């Protein structure tokens, strides 16, 4: 369901692979949301959010290094968007999540909505600006 589509490819192989990994994490989030056999999703969410935080830092550092290399003129704005994403991701605090299945599913749904909306918008509206077409 959540995967790289042709309109998300920048043509820069390393960046496209990393974007693919982020879509895989979104797919894992979707699968967790629809896992009705797992009553308490706290452990899975902890792992997933941790992986998202760690991987986005790696991806953003690679992308920012590339932007420096090509001397991208809007690099400061681009980096600011990355930092904003990281800050927003950190706001998904598991302590704010209820213990019942409904509260946990709402939390996962919010995380998924945030992740996929940001990822698609960022790739299509921001990343595509530095791609030479």
C-alpha positions as CSV (number, residue, x, y, z in Angstrom):
1,X,0.0,0.0,0.0
2,X,2.7,2.5,1.0
3,X,5.6,2.2,-1.5
4,X,7.7,4.2,-3.8
5,X,5.8,5.2,-6.9
6,X,7.2,6.6,-10.1
7,X,6.3,10.1,-9.2
8,X,8.4,9.9,-6.0
9,X,11.7,9.0,-7.8
10,X,14.3,11.8,-7.9
11,X,16.6,9.9,-10.2
12,X,19.3,10.0,-7.5
13,X,19.7,6.3,-6.6
14,X,20.9,6.6,-3.0
15,X,18.2,9.1,-2.1
16,X,15.5,7.1,-3.8
17,X,16.6,4.0,-1.9
18,X,16.4,5.9,1.4
19,X,13.0,7.2,0.5
20,X,12.0,3.6,-0.3
21,X,13.0,2.7,3.2
22,X,10.9,5.5,4.7
23,X,7.9,4.2,2.7
24,X,8.6,0.7,4.1
25,X,8.4,2.2,7.6
26,X,5.1,3.8,6.7
27,X,3.9,0.4,5.5
28,X,5.0,-1.2,8.8
29,X,3.0,1.5,10.6
30,X,0.0,0.7,8.4
31,X,0.3,-3.0,9.2
32,X,0.5,-2.2,12.9
33,X,-2.6,-0.2,12.7
34,X,-4.5,-3.1,11.1
35,X,-3.0,-5.8,13.4
36,X,-6.1,-6.6,15.4
37,X,-4.4,-9.5,17.2
38,X,-1.9,-7.3,18.9
39,X,-3.8,-5.7,21.8
40,X,-0.9,-3.7,23.3
41,X,1.0,-2.0,20.6
42,X,3.4,-0.1,22.9
43,X,6.4,-2.2,22.3
44,X,6.0,-2.2,18.5
45,X,5.4,1.5,18.5
46,X,8.5,2.2,20.6
47,X,10.6,0.2,18.1
48,X,8.9,1.8,15.1
49,X,9.2,5.4,16.3
50,X,12.8,4.8,17.3
51,X,13.6,3.4,13.9
52,X,11.9,6.3,12.2
53,X,13.9,8.8,14.3
54,X,17.2,7.1,13.6
55,X,16.6,6.5,9.9
56,X,15.4,10.0,9.1
57,X,18.5,11.4,10.8
58,X,20.6,9.2,8.5
59,X,18.6,10.0,5.4
60,X,18.6,13.8,6.2
61,X,22.3,13.9,6.7
62,X,22.9,12.1,3.4
63,X,20.5,14.4,1.6
64,X,21.9,17.5,3.1
65,X,25.4,16.5,2.2
66,X,24.2,16.0,-1.4
67,X,22.6,19.5,-1.3
68,X,25.9,21.0,-0.1
69,X,27.8,19.1,-2.8
70,X,25.6,20.5,-5.6
71,X,25.5,23.9,-3.9
72,X,21.7,24.0,-3.7
73,X,20.6,27.6,-3.3
74,X,17.6,26.8,-1.0
75,X,19.6,24.5,1.3
76,X,18.8,26.4,4.5
77,X,15.0,26.2,3.9
78,X,15.4,22.5,3.0
79,X,17.3,21.8,6.2
80,X,14.8,23.7,8.2
81,X,12.0,21.4,6.9
82,X,14.1,18.4,8.0
83,X,14.5,19.8,11.5
84,X,10.8,20.6,11.7
85,X,10.0,17.0,10.8
86,X,12.4,15.6,13.4
87,X,10.8,17.9,16.1
88,X,7.3,16.8,15.0
89,X,8.2,13.2,15.2
90,X,9.6,13.6,18.7
91,X,6.1,14.9,19.7
92,X,4.7,11.5,19.3
93,X,5.1,10.7,23.0
94,X,4.0,7.2,24.0
95,X,3.2,8.5,27.5
96,X,0.3,10.4,25.8
97,X,-1.2,7.2,24.4
98,X,-3.9,5.4,26.2
99,X,-3.6,1.7,27.2
100,X,-6.8,0.5,25.4
101,X,-6.8,-0.7,21.8
102,X,-8.9,2.2,20.6
103,X,-6.5,4.8,22.0
104,X,-3.5,3.0,20.6
105,X,-5.0,2.7,17.2
106,X,-5.8,6.4,17.1
107,X,-2.2,7.1,18.1
108,X,-0.9,4.8,15.3
109,X,-3.3,6.4,12.8
110,X,-2.1,9.9,13.7
111,X,1.5,8.8,13.3
112,X,0.8,7.2,9.9
113,X,-1.1,10.2,8.7
114,X,1.7,12.5,9.7
115,X,4.4,10.3,8.2
116,X,2.9,9.7,4.9
117,X,1.5,13.2,4.4
118,X,4.9,14.7,5.2
119,X,6.9,12.2,3.2
120,X,4.8,12.6,0.0
121,X,4.6,16.4,0.2
122,X,8.3,16.7,1.0
123,X,9.4,14.5,-1.9
124,X,7.1,16.0,-4.5
125,X,7.2,19.7,-3.5
126,X,10.6,20.1,-1.9
127,X,13.0,17.4,-3.0
128,X,12.0,17.7,-6.6
129,X,13.2,21.3,-6.6
130,X,16.8,20.2,-6.4
131,X,16.4,17.5,-9.1
132,X,17.7,18.6,-12.4
133,X,15.1,17.8,-15.0
